[in-house]
Amino acid sequence: AVTCDDFLAAMADANGVDLNQFSRWYSTSGTPTVTYASEYDDKKGVFKLALTQSSRSEDPLFIPVSVGLLDKESGKEVVPTKTLYL
């Protein structure tokens, strides 16, 4: 039998990353919710994005989120997609 800890260790070894924060997911009931607020300042050409999470965990859960910006008319990427880590 394989435990959750075994699975995390195997995934961490295979990808060369530290996944210890994911262990919080196994001790927290329910599913976290991520909410966002966005704002665009047309004069400055600045887009602001605020992300918050809520869950039953006392500590924040590790949640990777991929974000990029697309031109509304052409659909072309104007800000390359990058991954943020909540």
Solvent accessible surface area in square Angstrom, and as a share of the most:
residue,aa,sasa,rsa
1,A,153,1.19
2,V,115,0.66
3,T,80,0.46
4,C,65,0.39
5,D,101,0.52
6,D,73,0.38
7,F,104,0.43
8,L,20,0.10
9,A,55,0.42
10,A,58,0.45
11,M,70,0.31
12,A,20,0.15
13,D,121,0.63
14,A,79,0.61
15,N,94,0.48
16,G,70,0.67
17,V,77,0.44
18,D,111,0.58
19,L,29,0.15
20,N,112,0.58
21,Q,89,0.39
22,F,52,0.22
23,S,48,0.31
24,R,82,0.30
25,W,88,0.31
26,Y,114,0.43
27,S,100,0.64
28,T,24,0.14
29,S,69,0.45
30,G,55,0.53
31,T,117,0.68
32,P,17,0.11
33,T,72,0.42
34,V,58,0.33
35,T,78,0.45
36,Y,156,0.59
37,A,64,0.49
38,S,60,0.38
39,E,107,0.48
40,Y,127,0.48
41,D,51,0.26
42,D,114,0.59
43,K,199,0.84
44,K,156,0.66
45,G,49,0.47
46,V,64,0.37
47,F,75,0.31
48,K,120,0.51
49,L,63,0.31
50,A,56,0.44
51,L,42,0.21
52,T,86,0.50
53,Q,46,0.20
54,S,71,0.45
55,S,43,0.28
56,R,182,0.67
57,S,27,0.17
58,E,179,0.80
59,D,76,0.39
60,P,90,0.56
61,L,2,0.01
62,F,38,0.16
63,I,21,0.11
64,P,64,0.40
65,V,36,0.21
66,S,78,0.50
67,V,35,0.20
68,G,30,0.29
69,L,53,0.26
70,L,121,0.60
71,D,54,0.28
72,K,200,0.85
73,E,171,0.77
74,S,70,0.45
75,G,45,0.43
76,K,144,0.61
77,E,92,0.41
78,V,91,0.52
79,V,66,0.38
80,P,97,0.61
81,T,80,0.46
82,K,129,0.55
83,T,57,0.33
84,L,62,0.31
85,Y,139,0.53
86,L,54,0.27
